[in-house]
Amino acid sequence: MSSKVKGDLMILSDLLDGYRVETLTGDRDRPVSALCDDSRKVVPDSLFFAVKGARTDGNRYIPDAIKRGARVVVSEQNHKPSGDYTFVKVQDIHDAMAFLADRFYGHPSGSFGLVGITGTNGKTTTAYLIYQMLRLLGKKTGLIGTINYIIGDTVMKATLTTPTAIQFQRLLDRMREASMEYVVTEVSSHALDQRRVEYSDFDVAVFTNLSRDHLDYHGDMDSYFRAKERLFLELNPLRAVINMDDSYGNRLLDSLKEKETDIIGYGLSLSADLYAVDISTGTWGTEFGLYYQGHFYSRVKSRLLGIVNIYNMLAAIGSMIALGFDLKDILALCESLNPAEGRMEIINEGQPYTVVVDYAHTPDALEKLLETLRGLGGKRLITLFGCGGDRDRGKRPLMGEIASGLSDYVFITSDNPRTEKPQLIVEDIVKGIRSDNYTVVLDRREAIFRAVEFCNPGDILVVAGKGHEDYQEINGKRIPFDDRNTVRQAIKHRLKRTFQ
């Protein structure tokens, strides 16, 4: 429903039609020009959502929003309006924001095929693979992900893995205006818990895996899983693509037994609908035989490295099947696909050792990354990593133990310390280490240069934790820093000195 007046203005009563509010004080027929959850971005005739967050309370900024021109305020808290505006009290501010954003932008998700990917690891790569496949098939496709938001030829740097409800629906609206046929989006657990993608029509939902992450927010693994599960149980996608080799994937399958969702299970197990066999891996990429519903289709070649990327490939192939594309057409694309930025990305400046940059920042992701690189046949595996500040402290010693146990040598450094002292984060990491095969270099740039100097011909160095990120967050400030660029500088510096 989208009754509009005076150009792009909508009437509040039309926006609220069908939505249960607790109280409404003031004129319900006010025109609404924009939706805002940041008082600094309010324009005349805005509707302002007063959201109480972990660090700030939007209710404190209601006077500022009114001063800037907001004429409707939505909040979970009681409020006595004084002035010329309408106050709406709701039970769940996040749900209300998603409903009103979807209504304000005219339900854009109904205009194209929408694919949502959730899971701890693999979301970005899987989304990027699906995006590439659709584009190679000539389909106009948009992407909403951790690295970029892409609408046709327009590329915008992402601010959140999944934007706020207002930003999400605004992006979908722009996708519709640009005549996108498909949109592929990562869907984070925070987004699902905060209802950011609510009221959107998902054609396909993908579950990659679940392992320890974001417990500073969710509290425990069960709550973390319940957030992910919402994409499948409450948003009612038409089809689901699920990793059957993951224990939480199997739990999700059990939860979906009573639903009418069509499911494609993927994995390395012969019991999956879509599975890979006879796997070969190397620094050149991967190759495997593909079966679907018990029938062998072909050998699949890919530039992507390791077993973890075979899972990502299977998730992408399964998604394309779920969208109705012919499997033979899909498989013809696989050899042309590129990895996402900072995901097992090889940095090659002509050096006699291999350097890989990856985003792995959870225990499970780091373990799978190092196991994959171990299998590529290098002489020594050298790992450089750190852990983020103001996040789950419990994973730090686990990552220290994994890195030390699977690597020949480890450089422990700073990641995004945020408001924590890097030394204290490192001390948490070191608590899990059971051997002396490590050194601490707090400055990340210095650590990368020293790690590159440490490499011998045939070694594999992995720089983990930040991947595509081009900053470090220190004391609340974002300072420009790119692992990939720094690695290149370090390699060139060593090569230049070698040939002088």
N, C-alpha and C positions, 0 to 999 in steps of 0.2 A: 504494500500500500504506500502510495507516495503522493498524497494531495499536496500541491505546492501553490504558493502565492508569491507574487512579486519576484519573479526570477527563481532563484534557488532557495528561497525561504520555504520552510514547512511550518505547519500549524502544530502546536504542542499536542493538542487533543488527538490529531492524526498519528503522531509519533507514539503516543501512549495507548492507542486503541488496541485492546486485547491484552494489555499488560497490567498485572495487579500491583497497585501502589497502596501503601499504608495510609498516607494522607496527602492531600494536595491543597495548598493554601494560595489563593490568588487566581488570576485569569488563566483558564486552561486553554484559551484560544490565542495565546501569544505566538507570534511568528518566531521561528528559530532559524538563524542563518548559519550556525556552525556548532560543532560539538567540541568541547575542550575539557581536559583534565589537568591543565596547567594554567593557572590564573594569568601568567605572563603572556599567554598566547590568545587571550580572550579578545574578540572583536565585537562590535555592537550587535546586539540581539543573539549572543551566544547562549548555549545551554552549558552550564558548568557543572561537572561532576566533582563533588568534594570527597575525594578518596582518602581514607586513612591508611597509610602505608607503614612499612617497618621503620622508616627514617623520618617521615614527615606526615602531617595530618592536613589534608586539603581543606578541612573545615576551618582551619585558621585563616585561610586565604579567601574565604567567601567575601568579606568586605572589599578586598582588592579586586576580585572578579566583578563585583557589582559596579565598582568605580570605573572599571574599564569597559563596561557596557553589557555584561551578562544580564539577561532578563529572566532566566530560569536557572534554579539551583537544584541539583539532585544529590541527596545524601542519605546515609543510613541513620544519622543522628537527628534527634529532635532539634528544631531551630525555629525561632520566632522571627519571621521576616519583618524587617522595618524598611520600607522603601518600595519602589515601583518594580517588583519582580515577583515571580511565582516560585514557591518552594514545594518540592516533591520529595516525600520521604519514602524510601524503598527498603525492602528487607535485605537485599544483596546488591551492593553498588556495582560489583563487577558484572553480575548477570544483567542488571539494568543497562549498563554501559554497552554490553554486547548487543542486547535487544534493540536499543535505540540507534546504535550505529548501523546495524543491519537494516533497520527500517529507514533511517535517514538517507542512506545511500541506495535504497531501492533493491535490497537483496541481490547484490551483484554475483554472489557465488552460484546463483541459479542460471547464469548465462554461459558457463563453460564447464569443462571437466576439471574437477578439483581433486588433487592428490595430496594427502597429508602423510608425512613420515614422522614417526616418533620412536624413541628408544634412547639409550644412553650413548651408544657409539654408532657411527655409520650414517647418521641422518644427513649430514652435509654431502658426503660422497654419493649416497643413494639418490638424493634429490637432484644432484648435478648430473648424474648418469641418466636419470629419467628425462630431465630437461634436454640433454643433448640428443637422446634418442628421438624425442618428439620433434625437435628442430630438424634433425637429419631426415625425418620423414615428411618434412615440409609443413609441419603444423606450427601455427603462431602460438608461442608458449611463453608464459611468464614464470618467474622464479622468486620465491620469498625464502631467504635462508640466512645462515649465520654470517656469510661473507658479503653477499650482495642481494639487493632487490633488483630484478631485471624485468623491464617491460619493453618488449620488442628490442630496439637498439639502444634504449635508455638504461644505463647501469647506475644504480645508486648504492653507496656504501651502507651496509646494514648497521642499524643501531642496536637491535635486539634480535636473537634467533627468531622469535616470533614477536611481531610488534604488538603494541597495545590494541585493544579492541577497536578503538577509533582509527588508529593508523592502519590496522589490518583491513578494515572494511573500505577505508579510503584507497588503499592500494588495489584492492579487488575492484573497486569502482573504476580506477584508472586502467586496470587490465581490461575491463569490459569496454571502456571507451576506445581502447586501442585494438579492439576486436580480437583479443586473445581467444584461442580455441581451448587451451588447457592452461592451468596454473598449478605449479608444483610448489608445495610449501613445507618447510620443516615445522614441527609442532612440539615445542618444549613442554616439559612437565610443569614449569611455572605458568606457561600460557594456559594449559588445561586446567590447572588448579584455580587460576584467576579468570577463567571463562572468556579468554581473549578471542577464541575462535567459535564461540557459541553461536548458534542460529545459522551457521554456514552449512551448505549442502556438500558433503564430501562424497565423491564418487568412489574413491579408493583410499583406504587407510592402511599404512604399512607399520609393522612393529619389527624393529631390527634386533633388539636385545635389551636386557636390563642388568646393570651392575652398579656398584656403590658410587653414588655421586649426589650432590645437592642435599645431603642429609642435614646440613645446617639449616635448610629451609623446610624439608619435609619431615625431619625427625627420625624416621625409620624407613626400612626398605618396603614395608607393607604400604605405608602412606604414599611413598614414591611410586610404587606400582599402581596403586588406586588412581593416582593422578593420570598416569599414562593410559590406564584402562578406559578412562572416560571417553577418549576419542572413538573407541569401538562400541562401548555399551550405551553411551548417552547421546552421541552425535550421529549415530545410526548411518554409518557409511554403507553404500550398496554392496561393496566388496572389500575384503580384507586380505592382506598379504602378510604372513606371519612366519617368523623364524622358528621352525620346529625343533631346532637343536638347542634352543635356549629354554631353561626351566620356566622362566616367566612367560615365554611364548606359549608353552604348553598349558600353563595356568590360564592364560588368556583364551586359548582354544576351548578349555573347559567352560569358561565364563560365557562363551558365545554359543554353546550348544542349544540354548533356548531361543536364540535369535535367528532371523532368516537371512543373515549375512552370508553371501557366497565367499568361501575361503580358499585361498591358495597357500598351502604350507610349503616352505622351502628349506633347504639345508643340505647336508652331506649324507643324510640317512636315506636309505632306500625306501623308507616309509613315507617320505615327503612326496608331495605332488610334483615338485620341481626340485631336482637334485643334480649335484655334480659328482663325477667319478673320474678315476685315472688322472689325478691332478699333477701338473708339472709347474714348478715355480723357479724363478731366477731373477737376476737383476734386470733381465729383459722384459719381465712381466709374468703372466700366468697363462696356462692352457688347461682345459678340462673337457670331458665329455658331458653333454647335457641330456638328461632324461626329463620328460614331462608326461605325467599320467602313465608311467610304465613304458613309454616309447622313447627309443634313442633318436635324437634329432641330428646332432652334429658335434664336432669338436669346436670349442669356442676359444679364440685367442684374444688376449687383452694386454694392454700396456701396463695395467695396474698391478701393483706388487702384492703378493702374499695371499694366504688363505682368507684373511679378513676381507680382502677386496673381492674374493670369490663370493662371499656372503652378500656383499654390497651389489655385485653384479646380478646374483640370483634375485635379490629383492627388487632390483630395477626391472629385470626381465619379467618377473611375476607381475609387477605393476602394469607393465605394458600389455601383458596377456589380459589382465583384469580390465584394462581400458578397451579391449576388443581388437587389438592388433594381431596380425598373423605372426606366429612364432618364427617362421622362416624369414620374414621381413625384419624382425627384431634382431635375430642372430647375425644377419648380414652387416649390422651396424657395429657390433661389439669391438672389432679390432680398431675402429676409428675413434673410440671414446678416450677422453683424457681424464686424468685425476683432477679433483678439486684442488684449489690452491692450498698449500700447506698440509696436504694429506698424503703421507708417504711420498713427498716430492723430492726427487733426486736433484741435487745441486751439482752440476758438472761444469767445471772450469778447466778441464784437462788434467786434473790431479790424478795420481796413481792410487787413490783410495776412494771409497764411496762415502758420500755425505747425504744423509736423508733428514729432511725437516718434517716433523709431524705434530699434529695438534694434541696427541695423547696426553690427557691430564687427569685420568682416573686410573685406579689400580688395574682394572680389567683391560682398559685400552693400552696401557703401558706394557702389561704382560703379553698381550697378543702381538703388539708391535715388535717387542724384543724377540719373541719366539719366531715370528715371521722372518726377521732379519737374521737370526741365528741360522735359519734354514737356507739362506742364500749363499753360504759357502765362503764367507769372508774369513780372514786369518784371525783378527780380534774384533770383538764387538765393544765399542766404546759408547757410553751413554752420557748425555748431558741433559739435566732436567732440574726443575724446582717445583714448588707447589704454591698456589695462590693464597694470598692472605684473606682474612675475614671469611673463610669458607671452612668446610668440614675438616677439622684437625685430625680426625680419626684415620683419614686415608693417607696421611703423610708418612707414618712409619711403614705402612703397608707398601707404599710406592718405593720407599728406601730399600726394603727387603727384596722386592721384585727386581729393582734395578741392579742391586749388588749381586743377587743370585744368578741373574741371567746375562750379566755383562762381564767382560774381562776387566774393565775399569770404568769408573763413574766420576763425572764432574757434577757436583751438587752446587747449584747456584740459585739466584733469585728469579722468580717468575713475575707475577703481578702482586707485590706484597700489600698493595692497597694501604690500609692504615696500620698494619702490623710491622714489627721490626724484622727484616729479612733473617737476621741471625737466629731469632727465636723460631722462625719457620724451619730453618735448616736443622736446628737442634731437634725438632719433632721428627724430621725425616731420618736423621742419623740414629734415632732410637730403634729403628727397625733393621738397621744394617748389622749383619753378623760376621763380616770380614773386614779386612783393612784395604780393600781394593778401591778406595775412593779418595778424593780430595775436595775441599770446599773452596770455591772462588765466588764470593758474593756478587761481584760485579759481572753481569751477564755477558757484556761485550768482552771483557778480559777472559772470562771462562771459555767463550767460543774460540777466541784466538789461541788460548792455551791448548784446548782440545784438538784443534786443527794441527797445531805444532806436534802434538803427541802421536798423531797418526803415522803409521808405517804403510808402505805399499801393500795393498790387498786388504787393509783394515776397513771396517764399516763404522762410521761415526753417525749416531742419531742424535739430533737436537730436538728434544721433545717438549711439549707443553703449550706452545704458543701458535705454531703453525702459521696461519695467514695473518695473524694480528700484527699491526704495525705500530704498536705502542707498548710501553710499560706503565702500569698504574702504580704510582708511588706517592704516598701521603695525600691521596685524593686527587692527584693531578696525572693526566695522561701525557707521558713524555715519548716523543717519537722513537721507535725502536722496532726493527724488523729482523727476525732471525735469519731469513733468507738472504737479505742484503748483507748482513753482518758476516754470515758464513762466506759469501762470495768475496767480501773484502779480506777476510782472513786467509782464504785459499790463495787469492791473487798476491797478497803480501808475502806469503811463504814461497810461492812460485817465483816471484820477482827476485827475492833474496837468493833463491837456489841458483838462478841463472845469471846472477851478477858476477 
